[in-house]
Amino acid sequence: MPSHRGSGTRPAYLEQVPFGIVLTLVAVAAVRVAQYHWRQGAAIVGGALLIAAVFRAVLPSVRAGLLAIRGRPVDVLSYTGLGVLLLFLAFTITDGPFGS
């Protein structure tokens, strides 16, 4: 029988869907990096972190799953800061074209 949290009948594994989406994006980024498209991979990871920040900002802690590490403000600030930093690096480092 599936475990349930709270008063709803939603299975507990559904709480990890936001984390799964972010993890899938990171896996896609890893594939791009393995194909020597590191700038695209870095941009995808940066985007995944920004998506994690949005999930953490709008979802209650119990529904954010493994994205909820610290308090909401700390998580959102951390995800946003790291995401913006990675996007900045991906778009400003000029060693090779971004589209290749």
N, CA and C of each residue as an Amber inpcrd file, in Angstrom:
protein
   300
   0.8470000  -1.1720000   0.0000000   0.0000000   0.0000000   0.0000000
   0.8910000   1.2330000   0.0000000   0.6290000   2.2280000  -0.8750000
   1.4820000   3.4140000  -0.9440000   1.3360000   4.2540000   0.3120000
   2.4410000   4.8880000   0.6830000   2.3910000   5.7650000   1.8500000
   1.7930000   7.1070000   1.4520000   1.1270000   7.7220000   2.3850000
   0.4730000   9.0060000   2.1410000   0.8830000   9.9750000   3.2210000
   0.9640000  11.2430000   2.8400000   1.2380000  12.3040000   3.8050000
   0.0690000  13.2570000   3.7950000  -0.1260000  13.8980000   4.8930000
  -1.1770000  14.9140000   4.9600000  -2.5590000  14.2990000   4.8980000
  -3.5430000  15.1420000   4.5900000  -4.9230000  14.6850000   4.6030000
  -5.3800000  14.1890000   3.2440000  -4.6120000  14.4340000   2.1860000
  -5.0060000  14.0210000   0.8400000  -4.7020000  12.5560000   0.5990000
  -5.0950000  12.0810000  -0.5620000  -4.8410000  10.6930000  -0.9150000
  -3.7350000  10.5840000  -1.9530000  -2.9530000  11.6130000  -2.1020000
  -1.8680000  11.6450000  -3.0750000  -0.7230000  10.7560000  -2.5940000
  -0.2080000   9.8720000  -3.4550000   0.9310000   9.0330000  -3.0580000
   2.1680000   9.8840000  -2.7520000   2.9900000   9.4030000  -1.8360000
   4.1560000  10.1580000  -1.3830000   5.1580000  10.3870000  -2.5110000
   5.2660000   9.4650000  -3.4610000   6.2610000   9.6360000  -4.5210000
   5.9500000  10.8350000  -5.4150000   4.7190000  11.2910000  -5.4480000
   4.3850000  12.4580000  -6.2600000   5.0110000  13.7400000  -5.7090000
   5.4030000  13.7020000  -4.4390000   6.0840000  14.8650000  -3.8600000
   7.4520000  15.0740000  -4.4980000   7.9930000  14.0460000  -5.1240000
   9.3250000  14.1370000  -5.7170000   9.3020000  14.5090000  -7.2040000
   8.1240000  14.7610000  -7.7700000   8.0290000  15.1210000  -9.1900000
   8.8230000  16.3910000  -9.5090000   8.7210000  17.4670000  -8.7170000
   9.5430000  18.6510000  -9.0290000  11.0320000  18.3320000  -9.0280000
  11.4840000  17.5650000  -8.0540000  12.8880000  17.1660000  -8.0090000
  13.2450000  16.3140000  -9.2270000  12.3430000  15.4390000  -9.6310000
  12.5750000  14.6050000 -10.8030000  12.7250000  15.4200000 -12.0790000
  11.9370000  16.4720000 -12.2030000  12.0430000  17.3500000 -13.3700000
  13.4130000  18.0240000 -13.3960000  13.8260000  18.5480000 -12.2610000
  15.1330000  19.2060000 -12.1730000  16.2490000  18.1930000 -12.4440000
  16.1390000  17.0020000 -11.8710000  17.1540000  15.9730000 -12.0660000
  17.2190000  15.5280000 -13.5310000  16.0880000  15.4610000 -14.2050000
  16.0690000  15.1100000 -15.6270000  16.8080000  16.1560000 -16.4500000
  16.5810000  17.4320000 -16.1430000  17.3000000  18.4920000 -16.8460000
  18.8060000  18.4030000 -16.6100000  19.2050000  18.0760000 -15.4020000
  20.6270000  17.9320000 -15.1020000  21.2070000  16.7320000 -15.8560000
  20.4400000  15.6610000 -16.0010000  20.9040000  14.5060000 -16.7740000
  21.0850000  14.8720000 -18.2440000  20.1540000  15.6560000 -18.7930000
  20.2920000  16.1260000 -20.1750000  21.5500000  16.9780000 -20.3000000
  21.7930000  17.8240000 -19.3060000  22.9940000  18.6600000 -19.3170000
  24.2540000  17.7940000 -19.2840000  24.2410000  16.7340000 -18.5090000
  25.3980000  15.8450000 -18.4370000  25.6740000  15.1920000 -19.7900000
  24.6190000  14.8360000 -20.4930000  24.7820000  14.2670000 -21.8340000
  25.4200000  15.2960000 -22.7650000  24.9500000  16.5390000 -22.7130000
  25.5160000  17.5910000 -23.5680000  26.9920000  17.8410000 -23.2310000
  27.3330000  17.8250000 -21.9570000  28.7330000  18.0120000 -21.5630000
  29.5680000  16.8270000 -22.0670000  29.0390000  15.6150000 -21.9460000
  29.7560000  14.4360000 -22.4290000  29.9600000  14.4800000 -23.9460000
  29.1030000  15.1930000 -24.6430000  29.2260000  15.3590000 -26.0920000
  30.0850000  16.5790000 -26.4400000  30.7990000  17.1100000 -25.4630000
  31.7010000  18.2520000 -25.6280000  30.9700000  19.5510000 -25.9400000
  29.7610000  19.6890000 -25.4820000  29.0080000  20.9380000 -25.5900000
  28.8260000  21.4760000 -24.1640000  29.9500000  21.7830000 -23.5170000
  29.9120000  22.1430000 -22.1030000  29.1640000  23.4310000 -21.8480000
  29.1910000  24.3740000 -22.7760000  28.4740000  25.6310000 -22.5440000
  26.9670000  25.3830000 -22.5360000  26.4920000  24.5540000 -23.4440000
  25.0660000  24.2200000 -23.4420000  24.7060000  23.4590000 -22.1710000
  25.5700000  22.5390000 -21.7600000  25.3250000  21.8040000 -20.5240000
  25.2560000  22.7230000 -19.3170000  26.1810000  23.6850000 -19.2530000
  26.1640000  24.6400000 -18.1410000  24.9080000  25.4930000 -18.1620000
  24.4720000  25.8920000 -19.3560000  23.2470000  26.6920000 -19.4610000
  22.0320000  25.8860000 -19.0280000  21.9960000  24.6160000 -19.3690000
  20.8590000  23.7710000 -18.9660000  20.8430000  23.5790000 -17.4530000
  22.0140000  23.3700000 -16.8520000  22.0700000  23.2400000 -15.3840000
  21.6340000  24.5480000 -14.7310000  22.0800000  25.6840000 -15.2760000
  21.6390000  26.9780000 -14.7460000  20.1340000  27.1360000 -14.8340000
  19.5660000  26.7470000 -15.9680000  18.1100000  26.7930000 -16.1170000
  17.4080000  25.8530000 -15.1510000  17.9790000  24.6700000 -14.9420000
  17.3980000  23.7130000 -13.9960000  17.3920000  24.2850000 -12.5810000
  18.4560000  24.9920000 -12.2140000  18.5000000  25.6100000 -10.8870000
  17.4590000  26.7200000 -10.7520000  17.2410000  27.4730000 -11.8160000
  16.1980000  28.5100000 -11.7640000  14.8080000  27.8810000 -11.6730000
  14.6010000  26.7740000 -12.3560000  13.3240000  26.0610000 -12.2380000
  13.1530000  25.5250000 -10.8180000  14.2490000  25.0180000 -10.2330000
  14.1960000  24.5580000  -8.8390000  13.8160000  25.7050000  -7.9130000
  14.3460000  26.8950000  -8.1820000  14.0160000  28.0640000  -7.3600000
  12.5360000  28.3930000  -7.4700000  11.9850000  28.3060000  -8.6660000
  10.5510000  28.5860000  -8.8460000   9.7140000  27.5430000  -8.1170000
  10.0630000  26.2640000  -8.2910000   9.3330000  25.2010000  -7.5790000
   9.3800000  25.4390000  -6.0740000  10.5610000  25.7560000  -5.5680000
  10.7160000  25.9530000  -4.1230000   9.9540000  27.1790000  -3.6390000
   9.8510000  28.1940000  -4.4850000   9.1500000  29.4170000  -4.0890000
   7.6440000  29.2240000  -4.0680000   7.1020000  28.4370000  -4.9870000
   5.6370000  28.3570000  -5.1090000   5.0280000  27.1330000  -4.4390000
   5.7980000  26.0880000  -4.2300000   5.2390000  24.8780000  -3.6230000
   5.4270000  24.8870000  -2.1150000   4.4570000  24.3620000  -1.3760000
   4.6740000  24.2070000   0.0650000   5.8140000  23.2160000   0.3180000
   6.4620000  23.3340000   1.4470000   7.6380000  22.5090000   1.7510000
   7.3610000  21.0190000   1.6040000   6.1960000  20.5630000   2.0160000
   5.8780000  19.1440000   1.9460000   5.7210000  18.6780000   0.4940000
   5.3750000  19.5770000  -0.4170000   5.2250000  19.2160000  -1.8330000
   6.4970000  19.4570000  -2.6340000   7.4650000  20.1640000  -2.0630000
   8.7170000  20.4480000  -2.7760000   9.6620000  19.2610000  -2.7590000
   9.3950000  18.2900000  -1.9170000  10.2140000  17.0850000  -1.8800000
  11.6590000  17.3760000  -1.5350000  12.5670000  16.7730000  -2.2770000
  13.9940000  16.9140000  -1.9960000  14.5530000  18.2760000  -2.3690000
  13.7580000  19.1360000  -2.9690000  14.2120000  20.5040000  -3.2450000
  14.2110000  21.3520000  -1.9800000  13.4690000  20.9230000  -0.9720000
  13.4140000  21.6490000   0.2960000  14.5720000  21.1840000   1.1750000
  15.6240000  21.9960000   1.2400000  16.8140000  21.6260000   2.0060000
  16.8800000  22.4440000   3.2930000  16.8110000  23.7410000   3.1430000
  16.8210000  24.6560000   4.2840000  15.4810000  25.3710000   4.3180000
  15.4480000  26.5440000   4.8720000  14.2340000  27.3420000   4.8400000
  13.9600000  27.8270000   3.4200000  12.7210000  28.1540000   3.1460000
  12.3430000  28.5790000   1.7970000  13.1810000  29.7460000   1.2800000
  13.3710000  30.8350000   2.0510000  14.1650000  31.9530000   1.5130000
  15.6010000  31.5540000   1.1720000  16.2180000  30.7420000   2.0110000
  17.5940000  30.3120000   1.7620000  17.6560000  29.4390000   0.5120000
  16.7240000  28.5150000   0.3750000  16.6960000  27.6510000  -0.8070000
  16.4980000  28.4580000  -2.0810000  15.5210000  29.3480000  -2.0820000
  15.2340000  30.1410000  -3.2850000  16.4340000  31.0090000  -3.6380000
  17.0200000  31.6520000  -2.6510000  18.1930000  32.5010000  -2.9040000
  19.3740000  31.6770000  -3.4160000  19.6030000  30.5250000  -2.8330000
  20.7160000  29.6720000  -3.2550000  20.5210000  29.1610000  -4.6760000
  19.3410000  28.6100000  -4.9630000  19.0680000  28.1080000  -6.3150000
  19.1560000  29.2200000  -7.3460000  18.5930000  30.3710000  -7.0210000
  18.6100000  31.4940000  -7.9640000  20.0380000  31.9930000  -8.1900000
  20.7780000  32.1840000  -7.1100000  22.1440000  32.6800000  -7.2390000
  23.0330000  31.7510000  -8.0500000  22.9770000  30.4670000  -7.7590000
  23.7950000  29.5140000  -8.5020000  23.3460000  29.4040000  -9.9580000
  22.0300000  29.4380000 -10.1940000  21.5190000  29.3700000 -11.5620000
  21.9580000  30.5600000 -12.3920000  21.8430000  31.7550000 -11.8240000
  22.2540000  32.9670000 -12.5430000  23.7640000  32.9430000 -12.7920000
  24.5430000  32.5050000 -11.8070000  25.9930000  32.4210000 -11.9750000
  26.3670000  31.4630000 -13.1100000  25.7510000  30.3020000 -13.1450000
  26.0530000  29.3480000 -14.2150000  25.6420000  29.8800000 -15.5850000
  24.4830000  30.5240000 -15.6550000  24.0680000  31.1100000 -16.9350000
  25.0280000  32.2190000 -17.3600000  25.4510000  33.0290000 -16.4140000
  26.4180000  34.0830000 -16.7210000  27.7030000  33.4830000 -17.2870000
  28.2120000  32.4520000 -16.6380000  29.4340000  31.8080000 -17.1180000
  29.2380000  31.1840000 -18.4940000  28.1160000  30.5210000 -18.6930000
  27.8640000  29.8470000 -19.9710000  27.7740000  30.8430000 -21.1170000
  27.2140000  32.0150000 -20.8570000  27.0140000  32.9760000 -21.9350000
  28.1740000  33.9540000 -22.1120000  29.0710000  34.0470000 -21.1540000
  30.1420000  35.0370000 -21.2780000  31.5040000  34.4420000 -21.6050000
  31.7300000  33.1860000 -21.3280000  33.0070000  32.5810000 -21.6810000
  33.0120000  32.3340000 -23.1760000  34.0270000  32.8330000 -23.8580000
  33.9940000  32.8930000 -25.3210000  34.8020000  31.7940000 -26.0120000
  35.1430000  30.7470000 -25.3110000  35.9200000  29.6770000 -25.9450000
  34.9820000  28.7650000 -26.7440000  34.7550000  29.1050000 -27.9920000
  33.8870000  28.3110000 -28.8640000  32.4980000  28.8710000 -28.9220000
  31.8010000  28.6260000 -30.0100000  30.4430000  29.1500000 -30.1630000
  29.4640000  28.4210000 -29.2470000  28.4640000  29.1250000 -28.7760000
  27.4670000  28.5170000 -27.8890000  26.6500000  27.4620000 -28.6190000
  26.3290000  27.6820000 -29.8680000  25.4600000  26.7660000 -30.6020000
  26.1200000  25.4970000 -31.0760000  27.4220000  25.3740000 -30.9450000
  28.0460000  24.1620000 -31.4770000  28.2060000  23.0920000 -30.4330000
